[in-house]
Amino acid sequence: MPTLPWITVATPEPTAEVLVMASRFRVRGLRHVLPFFVDAMRVHAQMRKAPGVVGLSLVAHPLRREFATLSAWRDRACLDAAVRAEPHRTVMARQRGAMAGSVFRFWNTPGSALPTWEEAGRRLAAAERR
């Protein structure tokens, strides 16, 4: 399964602050990997078009039953609106039973310093150690 590299959808002002969200999802078994991935692709397509998205990426590690997302947003209201919209809302409900765990990290950064997977990985690992 592919890694979808960072796609910049909108270029923020360098001095503007953007909200970054990193997430990691683990599914309970290998049988959940393909359905989760298909739904993740639907959500990725939705988020690329969502108002206020700055950029996004998705990494899939199917043999580890793990998926990670990294995105940047103009503000929290834009992110929250995208999460409540379709197909994300339906996907969350459909995949709830397949989930073994999830971790989310949020932080702000200047528009000139968009997030990296290295930074996201550190923040997600720190959250999981808690």
C-alpha positions in Angstrom: 0.0 0.0 0.0 1.4 3.4 -0.9 2.5 6.3 1.1 0.8 9.4 -0.1 3.4 12.1 0.1 2.8 15.6 1.5 0.6 17.6 -0.8 0.4 21.4 -0.3 -3.1 22.5 -1.1 -2.8 26.1 0.0 0.3 28.2 0.8 -0.2 30.1 4.0 1.4 33.4 4.7 4.8 32.8 6.2 3.9 34.6 9.4 0.5 33.1 9.7 0.1 30.4 12.3 -1.3 27.0 11.2 -2.7 24.1 13.2 -1.0 20.8 12.6 -2.6 17.4 13.4 -0.8 14.1 13.4 -2.6 10.9 14.0 -1.8 7.2 14.2 -4.4 4.4 13.9 -4.0 0.7 14.6 -6.5 -1.8 13.5 -7.2 -5.0 15.4 -6.3 -7.5 12.7 -5.0 -7.9 9.2 -8.5 -8.5 7.9 -9.2 -4.8 8.8 -6.3 -3.4 6.9 -7.7 -3.3 3.4 -11.2 -1.9 4.4 -9.5 0.7 6.6 -7.1 1.7 3.8 -10.0 2.1 1.3 -11.9 4.3 3.7 -8.7 6.3 4.4 -8.4 7.0 0.7 -11.9 8.3 0.7 -11.2 10.6 3.6 -7.9 11.7 2.0 -9.8 12.8 -1.1 -12.3 14.6 1.0 -9.7 16.4 3.1 -7.8 17.6 -0.1 -10.9 19.6 -1.0 -11.8 20.7 2.5 -11.9 24.5 3.1 -8.9 25.6 5.2 -6.6 22.6 4.5 -3.0 23.7 4.0 -1.6 20.2 3.2 -1.8 16.6 4.1 -0.1 13.2 3.9 -0.9 9.5 4.7 1.4 6.7 5.5 0.3 3.1 5.6 2.2 0.2 7.3 -0.2 -2.7 6.5 1.8 -5.5 8.1 2.0 -3.5 11.3 -1.8 -2.8 10.9 -0.9 0.9 11.3 -1.9 4.1 9.4 -0.7 7.6 10.1 -1.9 11.0 8.9 -0.3 14.4 9.0 -2.1 17.6 8.0 -2.0 21.3 8.5 -5.0 23.6 8.7 -5.8 27.3 8.6 -7.4 26.9 12.1 -9.2 24.5 14.4 -12.7 25.5 13.1 -11.7 24.3 9.5 -10.4 21.0 10.8 -13.4 20.4 13.0 -15.8 21.1 10.1 -13.9 18.6 7.9 -14.1 16.0 10.6 -17.9 16.4 10.9 -18.4 16.3 7.1 -18.9 13.2 4.9 -17.4 10.8 4.2 -15.3 11.3 7.4 -18.2 11.1 9.7 -19.5 7.8 8.3 -16.0 6.3 8.1 -15.4 7.0 11.8 -18.6 5.2 12.7 -17.9 2.3 10.3 -14.3 1.7 11.4 -14.9 2.1 15.2 -15.1 -1.7 15.8 -11.9 -2.4 13.8 -9.8 0.0 15.9 -7.1 -1.3 18.3 -6.0 2.3 19.2 -5.5 5.8 18.0 -3.4 8.7 19.0 -3.8 12.4 18.0 -1.4 15.3 18.5 -2.1 18.9 17.7 0.3 21.9 17.7 0.7 25.3 16.1 3.5 26.3 13.8 4.3 29.3 11.5 3.1 28.9 7.9 6.8 29.1 6.9 7.6 25.9 8.9 5.2 23.3 7.7 5.3 19.9 9.5 7.5 17.0 8.8 7.0 13.3 9.4 10.0 13.3 11.6 8.5 15.8 14.0 5.1 14.1 13.8 6.7 10.8 14.7 8.4 12.2 17.8 5.2 13.8 19.0 3.1 10.7 18.4 5.7 8.5 20.1 5.7 10.8 23.1 1.9 10.7 23.3 1.9 6.9 23.2 4.5 6.7 26.1 2.1 8.6 28.4 
